[in-house]
Amino acid sequence: MPAGDTAGLDGRQVELLAEMCILVDRDDVPVGADTKKNCHLNENIRKGMLHRAFSVFLFNSKNELLLQQRSDAKITFPGCFTNTCCSHPLHVDSEMREEAALGVRNAAQRRLHQELGIPMEQVTPEELTYLTRIHYEAASDGVWGEHEVDYILFARKDVEVTPDPNEVQSVRYVTPDGLRELLARARDGSALVTPWFRLIAESFLFRWWDNLHDLESFKDHATIHRM
C-alpha cells in the first residue's frame, strides 16, 4: 500500500484523519498544525514530525482502572488493550490553552464522551489531574505509527460508560493484579497491548495507582520522560 493510501480502511476512521493535530518540538512547544493522517504516517515520523497527545487513566470508587480494547476499525493498533482513553487535542483555541494544560484536559473530556459515551458533566476538565508527560515513538505497521508528547491525566470517578463500537470493542475494570496478568499475557503474545500503555504501566503506573489519594506529590510538569 502506498504511504497514505486509505483504501480498505474504515470510512469513519478515515474521516477523522482530516482533524488538525498540534505539532510540537521536543520540548512540547507548539510549532504548527497538520492533519491526523500526516502525523501518523511513518514516513513523516521518520522525518521528526511530533504531535501532542494525552492518555487518560480513569478509576472507579473501588480504585479499579477502566481499560478499553480498541476497535478493529482503528487505523493504529487495532484490537489492542489500552488505558481508558488515548487521543489528541486539536488545533483549536479551546484545546490549545496552555495554562495548567487546560486545552489538553478539554480535549480529554471531549474524547471520553466520543469514545466511551461518558456524559460530559460526569468528568469535567477540573476533575482530570495532569501528572506528567512522556515522549515516545512506535510503529503500528509499515505505514502508520505514533510519535507523541503524551500528557498523563488521572481521574477517580464512578461514571456511565456506553462505548462507540467504531472506537472501542470492549471495556473492563481491572485491579492492579488484573493488569499485571494482562501485561504478562502481552509478553507471551496471547494479548495485544498498546506500546504507550505498556511503557507507562511498566515505568510509572503502579506507583501512582498506590497513591490515588495523594497524586499531588507525583505531579511533574517540568519533565518530559523520553521513552
C-alpha positions in Angstrom: 0.0 0.0 0.0 1.5 3.4 -0.9 2.1 5.7 2.1 -1.1 7.4 3.0 -3.4 5.2 0.8 -6.6 4.7 2.8 -8.3 2.2 0.5 -9.8 -0.6 2.5 -9.7 1.3 5.8 -12.8 2.1 7.9 -14.7 5.1 6.4 -15.4 6.8 9.8 -11.9 6.5 10.9 -10.6 7.8 7.6 -12.8 10.9 8.0 -11.1 11.6 11.4 -7.7 11.7 9.6 -8.7 15.2 8.5 -8.6 16.5 12.1 -5.8 19.0 12.7 -3.4 18.0 15.4 -1.0 20.3 17.3 2.6 19.9 16.1 5.2 20.4 18.8 9.0 20.4 19.1 10.8 18.0 21.5 10.2 20.5 24.4 6.4 20.4 23.7 6.4 23.9 22.3 3.7 24.3 19.6 5.2 24.8 16.1 2.2 24.5 13.8 -0.6 22.1 12.8 -1.1 19.2 10.4 -3.7 16.5 9.8 -4.0 13.4 11.9 -3.2 11.5 8.8 0.1 13.2 8.2 1.0 13.0 11.9 0.6 9.2 11.8 2.4 8.3 8.7 5.7 6.6 9.4 7.4 8.5 6.6 6.7 11.8 8.4 7.5 10.4 11.8 11.0 9.3 10.5 11.5 13.0 9.5 10.8 14.0 13.0 7.1 15.1 12.9 5.8 15.1 16.5 2.4 15.9 17.9 0.7 16.5 21.2 -1.5 13.7 22.7 -3.0 12.6 26.0 -3.7 9.4 27.9 -6.5 9.3 30.5 -6.5 6.8 33.4 -10.0 6.7 34.9 -10.5 4.8 38.2 -13.8 3.9 39.9 -14.5 4.3 43.6 -13.1 0.8 44.1 -9.8 2.0 42.7 -10.2 -0.2 39.7 -8.8 1.1 36.3 -11.1 1.3 33.3 -9.4 -0.3 30.3 -10.6 -0.3 26.7 -9.9 -2.6 23.8 -9.5 -0.6 20.7 -11.9 -1.3 17.8 -10.6 -3.4 14.9 -11.6 -0.3 12.8 -8.8 1.8 14.3 -6.0 2.6 11.9 -3.2 2.4 14.5 -3.0 -0.5 17.0 -6.4 -2.1 16.2 -7.7 -4.6 18.7 -5.1 -3.6 21.4 -6.0 -3.2 25.1 -5.0 0.2 26.4 -5.8 2.8 29.1 -9.2 4.4 29.4 -8.8 6.9 26.6 -6.0 8.0 24.3 -6.3 10.7 21.7 -5.1 14.2 20.7 -6.0 17.8 21.4 -7.0 19.6 18.2 -5.5 22.8 16.8 -8.5 24.9 18.0 -8.5 27.6 20.7 -10.2 25.6 23.4 -7.8 22.7 23.1 -4.6 24.8 22.7 -4.9 26.6 26.1 -1.6 26.1 27.8 -2.4 27.2 31.4 -2.4 24.1 33.6 -2.8 22.0 30.4 -6.4 23.2 30.2 -6.6 22.6 26.4 -5.5 19.0 26.8 -8.0 18.5 29.6 -10.8 20.0 27.5 -9.8 17.6 24.7 -9.8 14.6 27.1 -13.4 15.5 28.3 -14.5 15.6 24.6 -12.9 12.2 23.7 -14.2 10.4 26.9 -17.6 11.3 25.6 -17.0 10.5 22.0 -15.2 7.2 22.5 -16.9 5.9 25.7 -20.1 7.7 25.9 -19.3 9.2 29.3 -21.6 12.2 29.8 -19.6 15.4 29.6 -20.8 16.5 33.1 -19.5 13.3 34.7 -15.8 14.0 34.0 -15.0 17.7 33.8 -11.6 19.2 33.0 -11.3 20.2 36.6 -11.6 16.6 37.7 -8.7 15.5 35.5 -5.3 15.6 37.2 -2.4 16.3 34.9 0.6 14.4 36.2 3.4 14.5 33.7 4.4 13.9 30.0 6.1 11.1 28.1 7.7 11.3 24.6 7.6 8.0 22.7 7.6 6.6 19.2 6.0 3.4 18.0 5.2 1.9 14.5 1.8 0.2 14.2 2.6 -1.3 10.8 4.7 -0.4 7.8 2.6 2.7 7.0 1.1 4.0 10.3 2.6 4.8 13.7 2.7 7.2 16.6 5.2 9.9 17.7 3.8 11.9 20.6 4.3 14.0 23.6 1.7 12.4 25.7 0.1 14.1 28.7 -0.8 11.7 31.5 -4.2 12.5 33.1 -5.8 10.8 36.1 -9.4 10.8 37.4 -11.2 8.9 40.1 -15.0 8.8 39.5 -17.9 6.4 39.0 -19.2 7.0 35.5 -21.7 5.7 33.0 -20.0 4.1 30.0 -21.6 3.5 26.6 -18.8 2.8 24.1 -18.9 3.8 20.5 -18.3 0.4 18.8 -16.4 2.1 15.9 -13.9 3.3 18.5 -14.0 0.7 21.3 -14.8 -3.0 21.0 -14.8 -3.8 24.8 -14.2 -2.2 28.2 -13.3 -3.7 31.5 -12.3 -2.6 35.0 -9.1 -4.2 36.4 -7.3 -4.4 39.7 -3.5 -4.0 39.8 -3.2 -7.8 39.8 -5.6 -8.0 36.8 -3.4 -5.5 34.9 -0.3 -7.4 35.8 -1.9 -10.6 34.4 -2.8 -8.7 31.1 0.7 -7.4 30.8 2.1 -10.9 31.3 -0.2 -12.2 28.5 1.1 -9.4 26.3 4.6 -10.5 26.9 3.8 -14.1 25.9 1.9 -13.0 22.9 -1.6 -14.1 24.0 -2.9 -10.5 24.3 -2.3 -7.2 22.5 -1.4 -4.0 24.5 -0.6 -0.6 23.0 3.0 0.4 23.3 2.4 3.6 25.2 0.2 1.9 27.8 2.9 -0.8 28.3 5.6 1.8 28.7 3.5 3.8 31.2 2.4 0.7 33.1 5.9 -0.7 33.4 7.6 2.6 34.3 5.1 4.6 36.5 1.5 3.3 36.8 1.5 1.0 39.8 3.3 3.6 42.0 0.7 6.2 41.0 -2.1 3.7 41.5 -1.0 3.0 45.0 -1.3 6.8 45.8 -4.5 7.9 44.2 -5.2 9.7 47.5 -2.1 11.8 47.1 -1.4 12.4 43.4 -0.3 16.0 44.1 3.1 14.7 45.2 3.6 12.9 41.9 2.9 15.9 39.6 6.0 16.7 37.5 5.1 19.3 34.8 8.7 20.2 34.2 9.9 16.9 32.9 9.2 15.1 29.6 10.1 11.5 30.1 11.8 10.2 27.0 10.6 6.6 26.5 
